[in-house]
Amino acid sequence: MNFVYFLGWCFFRFVYATYFRWHVFNSERVPLKGPVILASNHASFLDPPLVGSGVHRGINYLARESLFRFPGVGWLLRQWNSVPVDRDGGGAAGLKAILDRLLAGGAIILFPEGTRARR
């Protein structure tokens, strides 16, 4: 976990715990080492940091490529282990990058819907 990721992790844990009265249950079930795939619903833009801050290891994320176009946002997303995916063109490069991270023993989070779902 790099320093910028750690700062974001601490910040989101604090915000979720104080503002949303967030509690994490059974985070010990996520292994601290080795490849892991976490799948979650995607109802809000808060979901990726919500899931990531609930576990005690660095998580790799898939993010829409258009989010990386802004220099500051792109840098921050890369520091937070996000991989750009072109959703319109198939996203083969992004999926290969995330698969490489998984094969190297990393943890990834996937939102099977591919975008935020309507409630």
C-alpha positions in Angstrom: 0.0 0.0 0.0 1.7 3.2 -1.1 1.5 6.4 1.0 -1.2 8.2 -1.1 -3.3 5.0 -1.1 -2.9 4.7 2.7 -3.9 8.4 3.2 -7.1 7.8 1.1 -7.8 4.6 2.9 -7.6 6.3 6.3 -9.6 9.3 5.1 -12.5 7.2 3.7 -12.5 4.9 6.8 -12.8 8.0 9.0 -15.6 9.6 6.8 -17.6 6.4 6.6 -17.3 5.7 10.3 -18.2 9.2 11.5 -20.6 10.5 8.9 -22.3 7.3 7.8 -21.9 5.3 11.0 -20.3 2.6 9.0 -19.4 -0.8 10.5 -17.4 -3.5 8.7 -18.3 -7.1 9.4 -16.1 -10.1 8.7 -13.2 -8.3 7.0 -10.9 -11.0 8.3 -12.4 -13.3 5.7 -10.5 -11.4 2.9 -7.0 -12.9 2.8 -4.2 -10.5 3.4 -2.0 -12.1 0.8 -2.6 -13.9 -2.5 -5.0 -13.2 -5.4 -8.6 -12.2 -4.4 -11.5 -11.1 -6.5 -14.2 -9.0 -4.7 -17.5 -8.5 -6.5 -19.9 -5.8 -5.3 -23.0 -3.9 -6.4 -22.4 -0.5 -7.8 -25.1 1.8 -6.6 -23.1 5.0 -5.9 -19.8 6.7 -6.8 -18.9 6.0 -3.1 -18.8 2.2 -3.6 -15.2 1.7 -4.7 -13.7 3.5 -1.7 -16.3 2.0 0.5 -15.3 -1.6 -0.4 -11.6 -0.8 -0.5 -11.5 0.8 2.9 -13.3 -2.1 4.4 -10.4 -4.5 3.9 -6.9 -4.4 5.3 -4.9 -4.7 2.1 -4.5 -2.7 -1.1 -7.2 -3.3 -3.7 -6.9 -2.7 -7.5 -9.9 -1.1 -9.3 -11.2 -0.9 -12.8 -12.2 2.7 -13.7 -13.7 4.3 -16.7 -11.0 5.6 -19.0 -12.6 9.0 -19.3 -11.9 9.6 -15.6 -8.1 9.6 -16.3 -8.3 12.5 -18.8 -8.0 15.1 -16.1 -4.3 15.2 -15.0 -4.9 15.5 -11.2 -7.7 13.0 -11.1 -5.8 10.5 -13.4 -2.7 10.8 -11.1 -4.8 10.2 -8.0 -6.6 7.2 -9.5 -3.3 5.6 -10.5 -2.0 6.1 -7.0 -5.1 4.4 -5.7 -4.4 1.3 -7.9 -7.0 2.1 -10.5 -6.7 0.7 -14.1 -8.3 2.6 -17.0 -10.8 0.6 -19.0 -12.3 1.6 -22.3 -15.9 0.5 -21.9 -16.9 1.3 -25.4 -14.0 -0.4 -27.2 -14.0 -3.6 -25.2 -11.3 -2.7 -22.6 -8.9 -5.5 -23.5 -5.8 -3.5 -22.3 -7.4 -2.7 -19.0 -8.6 -6.2 -18.4 -5.1 -7.5 -19.2 -3.5 -5.1 -16.8 -5.9 -6.1 -14.0 -5.4 -9.8 -14.7 -1.7 -9.3 -14.5 -2.2 -7.7 -11.0 -4.4 -10.6 -10.0 -1.8 -13.1 -11.1 0.9 -11.2 -9.2 -1.1 -11.9 -6.0 -3.1 -8.7 -5.9 -6.7 -8.1 -4.9 -9.2 -6.6 -7.3 -12.7 -5.4 -7.0 -15.2 -5.8 -9.8 -18.6 -4.3 -10.2 -20.3 -6.8 -12.5 -22.8 -4.2 -13.7 -20.0 -2.3 -15.2 -21.6 1.0 -14.2 -23.8 2.3 -11.4 -27.0 0.4 -11.2 -30.4 2.0 -10.8 -32.2 1.2 -7.7 
